[in-house]
Amino acid sequence: MGDTTLLRTLAGSHAFGTFLTNGSGDVDELVVSVLHRKYYMGLPECCEAASQQKFVQGVSGAPSDRLDVTTHEVTRFFQLLMKGNPSVFFALYSKMPNMASPWTNKVWGDLVVTNRHLFFSHNVYAAYCGMASQHGRMLLSAEKGAAVRWKAAMHAVRLMRNLVEWLRDREMVVNRTGVDANYLLEVRQGLHSVGEVHATLTALFEEAEALVKKADLPARVDTNAVSELLVNTKMFFWMEYKDDQ
């Protein structure tokens, strides 16, 4: 079928620069692919099955037994972007070390990045706050005697700092190395008190709330515009790989 991969980038702690350097844990990667026309013309389950490619080695160079790869067919990827889902939204700003771009095709990558504003809406604010709140609840549980899940607390702070950046400038620094990675790792290792981290999160939520009130954002994305971008993406891919149809 040829290469159907359009985007392949680090995800999780290795993308954010918050991984532990002891070599433990998986290496997360995010992959987005476009399938050939015959899969879209068949049953939905066939399309879904075809999109779940197996990767022996990823962009990180990690061995296959340490890779944890999440694969999305491009339609699903766009749907998640429309919801502002943090698990994929970061990819619009992702940069890979020692690589010009995480997009396997520069023309298509430029097309999406240039049009990433099509995915901007209040959904991003709601999605980031929602995920950060889920992680932040672990701190409230800790105040009631439960064990502190410091990794979750770290991600809550990172999510909200990413959101504040995005609301202010429509930009996002994915890899926090040289920004605040050291502080985030300190949180992950439990070097800050529950009260201190909770206060940091509270301040970030308040800042995000103030920024979103002033932000010129639509309530929801323009589905027609996103649909056109999706069609153009698929058509470009099919023309590029016409000999494989």
Residue pairs with C-beta under 8 A, 6 or more apart in sequence:
1 36
1 244
2 241
2 244
3 104
4 33
4 34
4 35
4 36
4 53
4 237
5 31
5 32
5 33
5 53
5 104
6 32
6 33
6 34
6 74
6 103
6 104
6 105
6 108
6 109
6 233
6 237
7 30
7 31
7 32
7 77
7 91
7 102
7 103
7 104
7 109
8 29
8 30
8 31
8 32
8 58
8 59
8 102
8 104
9 15
9 29
9 30
9 59
9 91
9 94
9 96
9 102
10 27
10 28
10 29
10 30
10 59
10 60
10 94
10 96
11 28
11 29
11 30
11 70
11 87
11 90
11 91
12 19
12 26
12 27
12 28
12 68
13 19
13 20
13 25
13 28
14 27
14 28
14 60
15 28
15 90
15 94
15 174
15 175
16 158
16 174
16 175
16 176
16 181
16 184
17 175
17 176
17 177
17 181
18 154
18 158
18 176
18 181
18 184
18 185
18 188
19 25
20 185
20 188
25 66
26 66
26 67
26 68
27 58
27 60
27 62
27 66
27 67
27 68
28 68
28 69
28 70
29 55
29 58
29 59
29 60
29 67
29 68
29 69
29 70
30 69
30 70
30 72
30 87
30 88
30 91
31 53
31 55
31 69
31 70
31 71
31 72
32 71
32 72
32 73
32 74
32 77
32 91
33 51
33 53
33 71
33 72
33 73
33 74
34 73
34 74
34 233
34 234
34 237
34 238
35 47
35 50
35 51
35 73
36 238
36 241
36 244
36 245
37 238
37 245
38 245
39 46
39 47
39 50
39 51
40 47
40 234
47 73
48 73
51 71
51 72
51 73
51 76
52 71
53 71
55 64
55 67
55 69
56 64
57 63
57 64
57 67
58 67
58 69
59 96
59 99
59 102
60 67
70 87
72 80
72 88
74 230
74 233
74 234
75 230
77 88
78 119
78 226
78 229
78 230
80 87
80 88
80 89
81 88
81 89
81 92
81 119
81 226
82 119
82 121
82 123
82 220
82 221
82 223
82 226
83 123
83 127
84 119
84 121
84 123
84 124
84 125
84 126
84 127
84 128
85 127
86 127
86 128
86 131
86 159
86 162
89 119
89 124
89 127
89 128
90 162
90 172
90 174
91 102
92 112
92 113
92 116
92 119
92 172
93 171
93 172
93 173
93 174
94 102
94 174
95 101
95 102
95 174
95 175
96 102
100 106
101 109
102 109
103 109
103 110
103 112
103 113
105 237
105 240
107 236
108 233
108 236
108 237
111 229
111 232
111 233
111 236
112 229
112 233
115 229
117 170
118 221
118 222
118 225
118 226
118 229
119 221
119 226
120 170
120 217
120 218
120 221
121 217
121 218
121 219
121 220
121 221
122 212
122 217
122 218
122 219
122 220
123 220
123 221
124 163
124 166
124 217
125 163
125 167
125 208
125 212
125 215
125 217
128 159
128 160
128 162
128 163
128 166
128 208
129 160
129 163
129 205
129 208
131 159
132 155
132 156
132 159
132 160
132 163
132 201
132 204
132 205
133 156
135 149
135 152
135 153
135 155
135 156
135 159
136 152
136 153
136 156
136 198
136 201
138 146
138 148
138 149
138 152
138 153
138 156
139 148
139 153
139 156
139 194
139 197
139 198
139 201
140 198
142 148
142 149
142 194
143 194
143 198
148 190
148 194
150 187
150 188
150 189
150 190
151 188
153 187
153 188
153 197
153 201
154 184
154 185
154 187
154 188
156 201
157 184
157 187
157 197
157 200
157 201
157 204
158 176
158 184
160 201
160 204
160 205
160 208
161 176
161 180
161 204
162 172
162 173
162 174
163 204
163 208
164 204
164 207
164 208
164 211
165 171
165 172
165 173
166 172
167 208
167 211
167 212
167 215
168 211
173 179
175 181
176 184
186 192
187 197
238 245
